[in-house]
Amino acid sequence: MARRARWKTLAETRQDLPHADLVGDCTVFNIKGNDYRLITKVYYRTQRIYTRVVLKHSDYSKGGWKRDCNFN
């Protein structure tokens, strides 16, 4: 889906993936009914998506991943 997408904003991303959330400068996607989280950096201008980490929900809740997303 992401290869075909031409998203320009988070709002456009949410049209295809409604559970995408912006956290700092990362976009977080819920996977498998919220069991996992895919942490990405989406660069809309260049149409690039970089996977930072995939976490179980329990590890996501610990918050260590937020440092990479400039989130306080």
mmJSON file of the N, C-alpha and C atoms, coordinates in Angstrom:
{"data_MODEL":{"atom_site":{
"group_PDB":["ATOM","ATOM","ATOM","ATOM","ATOM","ATOM","ATOM","ATOM","ATOM","ATOM","ATOM","ATOM","ATOM","ATOM","ATOM","ATOM","ATOM","ATOM","ATOM","ATOM","ATOM","ATOM","ATOM","ATOM","ATOM","ATOM","ATOM","ATOM","ATOM","ATOM","ATOM","ATOM","ATOM","ATOM","ATOM","ATOM","ATOM","ATOM","ATOM","ATOM","ATOM","ATOM","ATOM","ATOM","ATOM","ATOM","ATOM","ATOM","ATOM","ATOM","ATOM","ATOM","ATOM","ATOM","ATOM","ATOM","ATOM","ATOM","ATOM","ATOM","ATOM","ATOM","ATOM","ATOM","ATOM","ATOM","ATOM","ATOM","ATOM","ATOM","ATOM","ATOM","ATOM","ATOM","ATOM","ATOM","ATOM","ATOM","ATOM","ATOM","ATOM","ATOM","ATOM","ATOM","ATOM","ATOM","ATOM","ATOM","ATOM","ATOM","ATOM","ATOM","ATOM","ATOM","ATOM","ATOM","ATOM","ATOM","ATOM","ATOM","ATOM","ATOM","ATOM","ATOM","ATOM","ATOM","ATOM","ATOM","ATOM","ATOM","ATOM","ATOM","ATOM","ATOM","ATOM","ATOM","ATOM","ATOM","ATOM","ATOM","ATOM","ATOM","ATOM","ATOM","ATOM","ATOM","ATOM","ATOM","ATOM","ATOM","ATOM","ATOM","ATOM","ATOM","ATOM","ATOM","ATOM","ATOM","ATOM","ATOM","ATOM","ATOM","ATOM","ATOM","ATOM","ATOM","ATOM","ATOM","ATOM","ATOM","ATOM","ATOM","ATOM","ATOM","ATOM","ATOM","ATOM","ATOM","ATOM","ATOM","ATOM","ATOM","ATOM","ATOM","ATOM","ATOM","ATOM","ATOM","ATOM","ATOM","ATOM","ATOM","ATOM","ATOM","ATOM","ATOM","ATOM","ATOM","ATOM","ATOM","ATOM","ATOM","ATOM","ATOM","ATOM","ATOM","ATOM","ATOM","ATOM","ATOM","ATOM","ATOM","ATOM","ATOM","ATOM","ATOM","ATOM","ATOM","ATOM","ATOM","ATOM","ATOM","ATOM","ATOM","ATOM","ATOM","ATOM","ATOM","ATOM","ATOM","ATOM","ATOM","ATOM","ATOM","ATOM","ATOM"],
"id":[1,2,3,4,5,6,7,8,9,10,11,12,13,14,15,16,17,18,19,20,21,22,23,24,25,26,27,28,29,30,31,32,33,34,35,36,37,38,39,40,41,42,43,44,45,46,47,48,49,50,51,52,53,54,55,56,57,58,59,60,61,62,63,64,65,66,67,68,69,70,71,72,73,74,75,76,77,78,79,80,81,82,83,84,85,86,87,88,89,90,91,92,93,94,95,96,97,98,99,100,101,102,103,104,105,106,107,108,109,110,111,112,113,114,115,116,117,118,119,120,121,122,123,124,125,126,127,128,129,130,131,132,133,134,135,136,137,138,139,140,141,142,143,144,145,146,147,148,149,150,151,152,153,154,155,156,157,158,159,160,161,162,163,164,165,166,167,168,169,170,171,172,173,174,175,176,177,178,179,180,181,182,183,184,185,186,187,188,189,190,191,192,193,194,195,196,197,198,199,200,201,202,203,204,205,206,207,208,209,210,211,212,213,214,215,216],
"type_symbol":["N","C","C","N","C","C","N","C","C","N","C","C","N","C","C","N","C","C","N","C","C","N","C","C","N","C","C","N","C","C","N","C","C","N","C","C","N","C","C","N","C","C","N","C","C","N","C","C","N","C","C","N","C","C","N","C","C","N","C","C","N","C","C","N","C","C","N","C","C","N","C","C","N","C","C","N","C","C","N","C","C","N","C","C","N","C","C","N","C","C","N","C","C","N","C","C","N","C","C","N","C","C","N","C","C","N","C","C","N","C","C","N","C","C","N","C","C","N","C","C","N","C","C","N","C","C","N","C","C","N","C","C","N","C","C","N","C","C","N","C","C","N","C","C","N","C","C","N","C","C","N","C","C","N","C","C","N","C","C","N","C","C","N","C","C","N","C","C","N","C","C","N","C","C","N","C","C","N","C","C","N","C","C","N","C","C","N","C","C","N","C","C","N","C","C","N","C","C","N","C","C","N","C","C","N","C","C","N","C","C","N","C","C","N","C","C"],
"label_atom_id":["N","CA","C","N","CA","C","N","CA","C","N","CA","C","N","CA","C","N","CA","C","N","CA","C","N","CA","C","N","CA","C","N","CA","C","N","CA","C","N","CA","C","N","CA","C","N","CA","C","N","CA","C","N","CA","C","N","CA","C","N","CA","C","N","CA","C","N","CA","C","N","CA","C","N","CA","C","N","CA","C","N","CA","C","N","CA","C","N","CA","C","N","CA","C","N","CA","C","N","CA","C","N","CA","C","N","CA","C","N","CA","C","N","CA","C","N","CA","C","N","CA","C","N","CA","C","N","CA","C","N","CA","C","N","CA","C","N","CA","C","N","CA","C","N","CA","C","N","CA","C","N","CA","C","N","CA","C","N","CA","C","N","CA","C","N","CA","C","N","CA","C","N","CA","C","N","CA","C","N","CA","C","N","CA","C","N","CA","C","N","CA","C","N","CA","C","N","CA","C","N","CA","C","N","CA","C","N","CA","C","N","CA","C","N","CA","C","N","CA","C","N","CA","C","N","CA","C","N","CA","C","N","CA","C","N","CA","C","N","CA","C","N","CA","C","N","CA","C","N","CA","C"],
"label_alt_id":[null,null,null,null,null,null,null,null,null,null,null,null,null,null,null,null,null,null,null,null,null,null,null,null,null,null,null,null,null,null,null,null,null,null,null,null,null,null,null,null,null,null,null,null,null,null,null,null,null,null,null,null,null,null,null,null,null,null,null,null,null,null,null,null,null,null,null,null,null,null,null,null,null,null,null,null,null,null,null,null,null,null,null,null,null,null,null,null,null,null,null,null,null,null,null,null,null,null,null,null,null,null,null,null,null,null,null,null,null,null,null,null,null,null,null,null,null,null,null,null,null,null,null,null,null,null,null,null,null,null,null,null,null,null,null,null,null,null,null,null,null,null,null,null,null,null,null,null,null,null,null,null,null,null,null,null,null,null,null,null,null,null,null,null,null,null,null,null,null,null,null,null,null,null,null,null,null,null,null,null,null,null,null,null,null,null,null,null,null,null,null,null,null,null,null,null,null,null,null,null,null,null,null,null,null,null,null,null,null,null,null,null,null,null,null,null],
"label_comp_id":["MET","MET","MET","ALA","ALA","ALA","ARG","ARG","ARG","ARG","ARG","ARG","ALA","ALA","ALA","ARG","ARG","ARG","TRP","TRP","TRP","LYS","LYS","LYS","THR","THR","THR","LEU","LEU","LEU","ALA","ALA","ALA","GLU","GLU","GLU","THR","THR","THR","ARG","ARG","ARG","GLN","GLN","GLN","ASP","ASP","ASP","LEU","LEU","LEU","PRO","PRO","PRO","HIS","HIS","HIS","ALA","ALA","ALA","ASP","ASP","ASP","LEU","LEU","LEU","VAL","VAL","VAL","GLY","GLY","GLY","ASP","ASP","ASP","CYS","CYS","CYS","THR","THR","THR","VAL","VAL","VAL","PHE","PHE","PHE","ASN","ASN","ASN","ILE","ILE","ILE","LYS","LYS","LYS","GLY","GLY","GLY","ASN","ASN","ASN","ASP","ASP","ASP","TYR","TYR","TYR","ARG","ARG","ARG","LEU","LEU","LEU","ILE","ILE","ILE","THR","THR","THR","LYS","LYS","LYS","VAL","VAL","VAL","TYR","TYR","TYR","TYR","TYR","TYR","ARG","ARG","ARG","THR","THR","THR","GLN","GLN","GLN","ARG","ARG","ARG","ILE","ILE","ILE","TYR","TYR","TYR","THR","THR","THR","ARG","ARG","ARG","VAL","VAL","VAL","VAL","VAL","VAL","LEU","LEU","LEU","LYS","LYS","LYS","HIS","HIS","HIS","SER","SER","SER","ASP","ASP","ASP","TYR","TYR","TYR","SER","SER","SER","LYS","LYS","LYS","GLY","GLY","GLY","GLY","GLY","GLY","TRP","TRP","TRP","LYS","LYS","LYS","ARG","ARG","ARG","ASP","ASP","ASP","CYS","CYS","CYS","ASN","ASN","ASN","PHE","PHE","PHE","ASN","ASN","ASN"],
"label_asym_id":["A","A","A","A","A","A","A","A","A","A","A","A","A","A","A","A","A","A","A","A","A","A","A","A","A","A","A","A","A","A","A","A","A","A","A","A","A","A","A","A","A","A","A","A","A","A","A","A","A","A","A","A","A","A","A","A","A","A","A","A","A","A","A","A","A","A","A","A","A","A","A","A","A","A","A","A","A","A","A","A","A","A","A","A","A","A","A","A","A","A","A","A","A","A","A","A","A","A","A","A","A","A","A","A","A","A","A","A","A","A","A","A","A","A","A","A","A","A","A","A","A","A","A","A","A","A","A","A","A","A","A","A","A","A","A","A","A","A","A","A","A","A","A","A","A","A","A","A","A","A","A","A","A","A","A","A","A","A","A","A","A","A","A","A","A","A","A","A","A","A","A","A","A","A","A","A","A","A","A","A","A","A","A","A","A","A","A","A","A","A","A","A","A","A","A","A","A","A","A","A","A","A","A","A","A","A","A","A","A","A","A","A","A","A","A","A"],
"label_entity_id":["1","1","1","1","1","1","1","1","1","1","1","1","1","1","1","1","1","1","1","1","1","1","1","1","1","1","1","1","1","1","1","1","1","1","1","1","1","1","1","1","1","1","1","1","1","1","1","1","1","1","1","1","1","1","1","1","1","1","1","1","1","1","1","1","1","1","1","1","1","1","1","1","1","1","1","1","1","1","1","1","1","1","1","1","1","1","1","1","1","1","1","1","1","1","1","1","1","1","1","1","1","1","1","1","1","1","1","1","1","1","1","1","1","1","1","1","1","1","1","1","1","1","1","1","1","1","1","1","1","1","1","1","1","1","1","1","1","1","1","1","1","1","1","1","1","1","1","1","1","1","1","1","1","1","1","1","1","1","1","1","1","1","1","1","1","1","1","1","1","1","1","1","1","1","1","1","1","1","1","1","1","1","1","1","1","1","1","1","1","1","1","1","1","1","1","1","1","1","1","1","1","1","1","1","1","1","1","1","1","1","1","1","1","1","1","1"],
"label_seq_id":[1,1,1,2,2,2,3,3,3,4,4,4,5,5,5,6,6,6,7,7,7,8,8,8,9,9,9,10,10,10,11,11,11,12,12,12,13,13,13,14,14,14,15,15,15,16,16,16,17,17,17,18,18,18,19,19,19,20,20,20,21,21,21,22,22,22,23,23,23,24,24,24,25,25,25,26,26,26,27,27,27,28,28,28,29,29,29,30,30,30,31,31,31,32,32,32,33,33,33,34,34,34,35,35,35,36,36,36,37,37,37,38,38,38,39,39,39,40,40,40,41,41,41,42,42,42,43,43,43,44,44,44,45,45,45,46,46,46,47,47,47,48,48,48,49,49,49,50,50,50,51,51,51,52,52,52,53,53,53,54,54,54,55,55,55,56,56,56,57,57,57,58,58,58,59,59,59,60,60,60,61,61,61,62,62,62,63,63,63,64,64,64,65,65,65,66,66,66,67,67,67,68,68,68,69,69,69,70,70,70,71,71,71,72,72,72],
"pdbx_PDB_ins_code":[null,null,null,null,null,null,null,null,null,null,null,null,null,null,null,null,null,null,null,null,null,null,null,null,null,null,null,null,null,null,null,null,null,null,null,null,null,null,null,null,null,null,null,null,null,null,null,null,null,null,null,null,null,null,null,null,null,null,null,null,null,null,null,null,null,null,null,null,null,null,null,null,null,null,null,null,null,null,null,null,null,null,null,null,null,null,null,null,null,null,null,null,null,null,null,null,null,null,null,null,null,null,null,null,null,null,null,null,null,null,null,null,null,null,null,null,null,null,null,null,null,null,null,null,null,null,null,null,null,null,null,null,null,null,null,null,null,null,null,null,null,null,null,null,null,null,null,null,null,null,null,null,null,null,null,null,null,null,null,null,null,null,null,null,null,null,null,null,null,null,null,null,null,null,null,null,null,null,null,null,null,null,null,null,null,null,null,null,null,null,null,null,null,null,null,null,null,null,null,null,null,null,null,null,null,null,null,null,null,null,null,null,null,null,null,null],
"Cartn_x":[0.818,0.0,0.877,1.893,2.746,3.491,3.889,4.59,3.707,2.424,1.499,0.993,1.057,0.49,1.29,0.604,1.218,0.74,0.828,0.364,1.177,0.494,1.168,1.072,0.188,-0.025,-0.45,-0.416,-0.913,-2.404,-3.138,-4.576,-4.806,-4.003,-4.131,-3.721,-2.709,-2.293,-3.441,-4.118,-5.224,-6.436,-6.538,-7.627,-7.451,-6.206,-5.919,-5.712,-5.099,-4.756,-5.225,-6.483,-7.079,-6.441,-5.688,-5.093,-3.66,-3.231,-1.901,-1.918,-0.879,-0.789,0.589,0.618,1.866,2.324,3.55,4.145,5.518,5.66,6.887,7.003,8.132,8.255,8.176,7.583,7.356,5.871,5.599,4.241,4.166,3.166,2.995,1.765,1.939,0.859,0.544,-0.723,-1.168,-1.233,-0.756,-0.729,-1.398,-2.129,-2.769,-3.623,-4.574,-5.528,-4.882,-3.843,-3.162,-2.209,-1.9,-0.93,0.498,0.747,2.076,1.988,3.127,3.22,4.403,4.164,5.207,5.561,6.802,7.265,8.047,7.625,8.244,8.544,9.35,9.505,9.043,8.048,7.472,7.905,8.534,8.958,8.085,7.052,6.048,6.628,7.52,8.064,8.82,9.588,10.383,9.71,8.53,7.787,8.598,9.26,10.051,9.48,9.485,9.078,10.203,10.671,11.74,11.196,11.374,10.959,12.008,11.566,12.47,12.479,11.283,11.209,9.788,9.67,8.376,8.383,7.352,7.303,6.001,6.076,4.848,4.256,2.955,2.296,2.914,3.276,3.859,5.199,6.016,7.296,7.081,6.101,5.755,5.402,4.662,4.211,5.357,6.496,7.656,8.225,8.044,8.371,9.797,10.708,12.098,12.283,11.411,11.473,11.26,10.674,10.312,11.534,12.694,13.909,14.23,13.998,14.296,13.28,12.194,11.114,11.019,12.012,12.004,10.729,10.338,9.135,9.539,9.06,9.429,8.472],
"Cartn_y":[-1.177,0.0,1.262,1.269,2.458,2.747,1.715,1.95,2.67,2.344,2.951,4.315,4.554,5.779,7.006,8.11,9.407,10.423,10.025,10.887,12.167,13.265,14.557,15.079,14.492,14.931,13.735,13.932,12.895,12.651,13.684,13.525,12.593,12.711,11.81,10.391,10.254,8.935,8.272,9.054,8.522,8.122,8.608,8.157,6.676,6.229,4.811,4.023,4.659,3.999,4.887,4.773,5.712,5.737,4.725,4.682,5.19,5.869,6.472,7.708,7.834,8.968,9.606,10.919,11.653,11.757,11.315,11.408,12.048,13.287,14.016,14.139,13.709,13.733,12.327,11.408,10.047,9.809,8.915,8.454,7.03,6.783,5.484,4.801,3.566,2.778,1.619,1.401,0.243,-0.962,-2.085,-3.308,-4.423,-5.256,-6.442,-6.09,-5.212,-4.869,-4.239,-3.437,-2.704,-3.581,-4.803,-5.652,-5.16,-4.547,-4.072,-2.632,-1.937,-0.568,-0.483,0.102,0.366,1.842,2.127,3.497,3.865,4.934,5.335,6.828,7.206,8.616,8.727,9.567,9.747,11.113,11.119,12.355,12.539,13.335,13.482,14.126,15.092,15.797,14.847,13.928,12.999,11.646,11.477,10.22,9.037,9.242,8.198,7.881,6.608,6.155,5.296,5.656,4.916,4.244,2.942,2.2,2.391,2.834,3.015,1.756,1.239,0.059,-0.499,-1.802,-2.453,-2.983,-2.63,-2.988,-3.675,-4.575,-5.062,-3.893,-3.934,-2.834,-2.595,-3.665,-3.517,-2.775,-3.018,-2.317,-0.877,-0.674,0.675,1.555,1.003,1.764,2.233,1.576,1.977,3.311,3.639,4.967,5.231,4.267,4.502,4.922,4.514,4.823,6.314,7.04,8.448,9.336,8.937,9.746,9.96,8.945,9.029,9.9,10.237,10.981,12.428,12.859,14.231,14.523,13.581,13.732,13.798,14.804,14.965,14.26],
"Cartn_z":[0.0,0.0,0.0,0.825,0.937,-0.364,-1.09,-2.368,-3.383,-3.366,-4.324,-3.866,-2.584,-2.012,-2.448,-2.541,-2.843,-1.816,-0.547,0.532,0.582,0.862,1.012,2.438,3.229,4.616,5.462,6.773,7.666,7.421,7.136,6.862,5.676,4.65,3.493,3.88,4.708,5.18,5.927,6.762,7.556,6.715,5.506,4.642,4.324,4.191,3.933,5.226,6.21,7.469,8.619,8.994,9.947,11.334,11.692,13.028,13.058,12.009,11.995,12.891,13.721,14.634,14.536,14.666,14.702,16.155,16.42,17.75,17.554,17.968,17.662,16.161,15.61,14.148,13.55,14.288,13.797,13.542,12.623,12.395,12.92,13.751,14.397,13.813,13.389,12.822,13.763,14.029,14.801,13.872,14.345,13.541,14.33,13.625,14.2,15.406,15.176,16.228,17.44,17.215,18.283,19.096,18.615,19.309,19.091,17.936,17.568,17.103,17.177,16.672,15.719,14.573,13.592,13.708,14.094,14.264,13.008,12.346,11.084,11.083,10.133,9.791,8.341,8.123,6.795,6.277,5.12,4.467,3.232,3.401,2.344,1.089,1.243,0.083,-0.848,-0.264,-1.081,-1.268,-0.648,-0.753,-0.224,0.914,1.557,2.938,3.273,4.6,5.154,6.336,6.984,8.229,8.306,9.489,10.564,11.725,12.861,13.715,14.055,14.902,14.866,15.086,15.28,16.709,17.475,18.891,19.252,20.227,20.854,21.62,21.823,22.519,23.897,24.593,25.937,25.882,24.855,24.714,24.263,23.41,22.955,24.146,25.098,26.262,27.15,27.079,27.886,27.417,26.128,25.619,25.201,25.312,24.935,23.483,22.628,21.2,20.939,21.857,21.639,21.446,21.973,21.81,20.341,19.53,18.099,17.361,18.03,17.39,17.88,18.627,19.162,19.924,20.752,21.562,23.024,23.712,25.125,26.023],
"occupancy":[1.0,1.0,1.0,1.0,1.0,1.0,1.0,1.0,1.0,1.0,1.0,1.0,1.0,1.0,1.0,1.0,1.0,1.0,1.0,1.0,1.0,1.0,1.0,1.0,1.0,1.0,1.0,1.0,1.0,1.0,1.0,1.0,1.0,1.0,1.0,1.0,1.0,1.0,1.0,1.0,1.0,1.0,1.0,1.0,1.0,1.0,1.0,1.0,1.0,1.0,1.0,1.0,1.0,1.0,1.0,1.0,1.0,1.0,1.0,1.0,1.0,1.0,1.0,1.0,1.0,1.0,1.0,1.0,1.0,1.0,1.0,1.0,1.0,1.0,1.0,1.0,1.0,1.0,1.0,1.0,1.0,1.0,1.0,1.0,1.0,1.0,1.0,1.0,1.0,1.0,1.0,1.0,1.0,1.0,1.0,1.0,1.0,1.0,1.0,1.0,1.0,1.0,1.0,1.0,1.0,1.0,1.0,1.0,1.0,1.0,1.0,1.0,1.0,1.0,1.0,1.0,1.0,1.0,1.0,1.0,1.0,1.0,1.0,1.0,1.0,1.0,1.0,1.0,1.0,1.0,1.0,1.0,1.0,1.0,1.0,1.0,1.0,1.0,1.0,1.0,1.0,1.0,1.0,1.0,1.0,1.0,1.0,1.0,1.0,1.0,1.0,1.0,1.0,1.0,1.0,1.0,1.0,1.0,1.0,1.0,1.0,1.0,1.0,1.0,1.0,1.0,1.0,1.0,1.0,1.0,1.0,1.0,1.0,1.0,1.0,1.0,1.0,1.0,1.0,1.0,1.0,1.0,1.0,1.0,1.0,1.0,1.0,1.0,1.0,1.0,1.0,1.0,1.0,1.0,1.0,1.0,1.0,1.0,1.0,1.0,1.0,1.0,1.0,1.0,1.0,1.0,1.0,1.0,1.0,1.0,1.0,1.0,1.0,1.0,1.0,1.0],
"B_iso_or_equiv":[0.0,0.0,0.0,0.0,0.0,0.0,0.0,0.0,0.0,0.0,0.0,0.0,0.0,0.0,0.0,0.0,0.0,0.0,0.0,0.0,0.0,0.0,0.0,0.0,0.0,0.0,0.0,0.0,0.0,0.0,0.0,0.0,0.0,0.0,0.0,0.0,0.0,0.0,0.0,0.0,0.0,0.0,0.0,0.0,0.0,0.0,0.0,0.0,0.0,0.0,0.0,0.0,0.0,0.0,0.0,0.0,0.0,0.0,0.0,0.0,0.0,0.0,0.0,0.0,0.0,0.0,0.0,0.0,0.0,0.0,0.0,0.0,0.0,0.0,0.0,0.0,0.0,0.0,0.0,0.0,0.0,0.0,0.0,0.0,0.0,0.0,0.0,0.0,0.0,0.0,0.0,0.0,0.0,0.0,0.0,0.0,0.0,0.0,0.0,0.0,0.0,0.0,0.0,0.0,0.0,0.0,0.0,0.0,0.0,0.0,0.0,0.0,0.0,0.0,0.0,0.0,0.0,0.0,0.0,0.0,0.0,0.0,0.0,0.0,0.0,0.0,0.0,0.0,0.0,0.0,0.0,0.0,0.0,0.0,0.0,0.0,0.0,0.0,0.0,0.0,0.0,0.0,0.0,0.0,0.0,0.0,0.0,0.0,0.0,0.0,0.0,0.0,0.0,0.0,0.0,0.0,0.0,0.0,0.0,0.0,0.0,0.0,0.0,0.0,0.0,0.0,0.0,0.0,0.0,0.0,0.0,0.0,0.0,0.0,0.0,0.0,0.0,0.0,0.0,0.0,0.0,0.0,0.0,0.0,0.0,0.0,0.0,0.0,0.0,0.0,0.0,0.0,0.0,0.0,0.0,0.0,0.0,0.0,0.0,0.0,0.0,0.0,0.0,0.0,0.0,0.0,0.0,0.0,0.0,0.0,0.0,0.0,0.0,0.0,0.0,0.0],
"pdbx_formal_charge":[null,null,null,null,null,null,null,null,null,null,null,null,null,null,null,null,null,null,null,null,null,null,null,null,null,null,null,null,null,null,null,null,null,null,null,null,null,null,null,null,null,null,null,null,null,null,null,null,null,null,null,null,null,null,null,null,null,null,null,null,null,null,null,null,null,null,null,null,null,null,null,null,null,null,null,null,null,null,null,null,null,null,null,null,null,null,null,null,null,null,null,null,null,null,null,null,null,null,null,null,null,null,null,null,null,null,null,null,null,null,null,null,null,null,null,null,null,null,null,null,null,null,null,null,null,null,null,null,null,null,null,null,null,null,null,null,null,null,null,null,null,null,null,null,null,null,null,null,null,null,null,null,null,null,null,null,null,null,null,null,null,null,null,null,null,null,null,null,null,null,null,null,null,null,null,null,null,null,null,null,null,null,null,null,null,null,null,null,null,null,null,null,null,null,null,null,null,null,null,null,null,null,null,null,null,null,null,null,null,null,null,null,null,null,null,null],
"auth_seq_id":[1,1,1,2,2,2,3,3,3,4,4,4,5,5,5,6,6,6,7,7,7,8,8,8,9,9,9,10,10,10,11,11,11,12,12,12,13,13,13,14,14,14,15,15,15,16,16,16,17,17,17,18,18,18,19,19,19,20,20,20,21,21,21,22,22,22,23,23,23,24,24,24,25,25,25,26,26,26,27,27,27,28,28,28,29,29,29,30,30,30,31,31,31,32,32,32,33,33,33,34,34,34,35,35,35,36,36,36,37,37,37,38,38,38,39,39,39,40,40,40,41,41,41,42,42,42,43,43,43,44,44,44,45,45,45,46,46,46,47,47,47,48,48,48,49,49,49,50,50,50,51,51,51,52,52,52,53,53,53,54,54,54,55,55,55,56,56,56,57,57,57,58,58,58,59,59,59,60,60,60,61,61,61,62,62,62,63,63,63,64,64,64,65,65,65,66,66,66,67,67,67,68,68,68,69,69,69,70,70,70,71,71,71,72,72,72],
"auth_comp_id":["MET","MET","MET","ALA","ALA","ALA","ARG","ARG","ARG","ARG","ARG","ARG","ALA","ALA","ALA","ARG","ARG","ARG","TRP","TRP","TRP","LYS","LYS","LYS","THR","THR","THR","LEU","LEU","LEU","ALA","ALA","ALA","GLU","GLU","GLU","THR","THR","THR","ARG","ARG","ARG","GLN","GLN","GLN","ASP","ASP","ASP","LEU","LEU","LEU","PRO","PRO","PRO","HIS","HIS","HIS","ALA","ALA","ALA","ASP","ASP","ASP","LEU","LEU","LEU","VAL","VAL","VAL","GLY","GLY","GLY","ASP","ASP","ASP","CYS","CYS","CYS","THR","THR","THR","VAL","VAL","VAL","PHE","PHE","PHE","ASN","ASN","ASN","ILE","ILE","ILE","LYS","LYS","LYS","GLY","GLY","GLY","ASN","ASN","ASN","ASP","ASP","ASP","TYR","TYR","TYR","ARG","ARG","ARG","LEU","LEU","LEU","ILE","ILE","ILE","THR","THR","THR","LYS","LYS","LYS","VAL","VAL","VAL","TYR","TYR","TYR","TYR","TYR","TYR","ARG","ARG","ARG","THR","THR","THR","GLN","GLN","GLN","ARG","ARG","ARG","ILE","ILE","ILE","TYR","TYR","TYR","THR","THR","THR","ARG","ARG","ARG","VAL","VAL","VAL","VAL","VAL","VAL","LEU","LEU","LEU","LYS","LYS","LYS","HIS","HIS","HIS","SER","SER","SER","ASP","ASP","ASP","TYR","TYR","TYR","SER","SER","SER","LYS","LYS","LYS","GLY","GLY","GLY","GLY","GLY","GLY","TRP","TRP","TRP","LYS","LYS","LYS","ARG","ARG","ARG","ASP","ASP","ASP","CYS","CYS","CYS","ASN","ASN","ASN","PHE","PHE","PHE","ASN","ASN","ASN"],
"auth_asym_id":["A","A","A","A","A","A","A","A","A","A","A","A","A","A","A","A","A","A","A","A","A","A","A","A","A","A","A","A","A","A","A","A","A","A","A","A","A","A","A","A","A","A","A","A","A","A","A","A","A","A","A","A","A","A","A","A","A","A","A","A","A","A","A","A","A","A","A","A","A","A","A","A","A","A","A","A","A","A","A","A","A","A","A","A","A","A","A","A","A","A","A","A","A","A","A","A","A","A","A","A","A","A","A","A","A","A","A","A","A","A","A","A","A","A","A","A","A","A","A","A","A","A","A","A","A","A","A","A","A","A","A","A","A","A","A","A","A","A","A","A","A","A","A","A","A","A","A","A","A","A","A","A","A","A","A","A","A","A","A","A","A","A","A","A","A","A","A","A","A","A","A","A","A","A","A","A","A","A","A","A","A","A","A","A","A","A","A","A","A","A","A","A","A","A","A","A","A","A","A","A","A","A","A","A","A","A","A","A","A","A","A","A","A","A","A","A"],
"auth_atom_id":["N","CA","C","N","CA","C","N","CA","C","N","CA","C","N","CA","C","N","CA","C","N","CA","C","N","CA","C","N","CA","C","N","CA","C","N","CA","C","N","CA","C","N","CA","C","N","CA","C","N","CA","C","N","CA","C","N","CA","C","N","CA","C","N","CA","C","N","CA","C","N","CA","C","N","CA","C","N","CA","C","N","CA","C","N","CA","C","N","CA","C","N","CA","C","N","CA","C","N","CA","C","N","CA","C","N","CA","C","N","CA","C","N","CA","C","N","CA","C","N","CA","C","N","CA","C","N","CA","C","N","CA","C","N","CA","C","N","CA","C","N","CA","C","N","CA","C","N","CA","C","N","CA","C","N","CA","C","N","CA","C","N","CA","C","N","CA","C","N","CA","C","N","CA","C","N","CA","C","N","CA","C","N","CA","C","N","CA","C","N","CA","C","N","CA","C","N","CA","C","N","CA","C","N","CA","C","N","CA","C","N","CA","C","N","CA","C","N","CA","C","N","CA","C","N","CA","C","N","CA","C","N","CA","C","N","CA","C","N","CA","C","N","CA","C","N","CA","C","N","CA","C"],
"pdbx_PDB_model_num":[1,1,1,1,1,1,1,1,1,1,1,1,1,1,1,1,1,1,1,1,1,1,1,1,1,1,1,1,1,1,1,1,1,1,1,1,1,1,1,1,1,1,1,1,1,1,1,1,1,1,1,1,1,1,1,1,1,1,1,1,1,1,1,1,1,1,1,1,1,1,1,1,1,1,1,1,1,1,1,1,1,1,1,1,1,1,1,1,1,1,1,1,1,1,1,1,1,1,1,1,1,1,1,1,1,1,1,1,1,1,1,1,1,1,1,1,1,1,1,1,1,1,1,1,1,1,1,1,1,1,1,1,1,1,1,1,1,1,1,1,1,1,1,1,1,1,1,1,1,1,1,1,1,1,1,1,1,1,1,1,1,1,1,1,1,1,1,1,1,1,1,1,1,1,1,1,1,1,1,1,1,1,1,1,1,1,1,1,1,1,1,1,1,1,1,1,1,1,1,1,1,1,1,1,1,1,1,1,1,1,1,1,1,1,1,1]
}}}
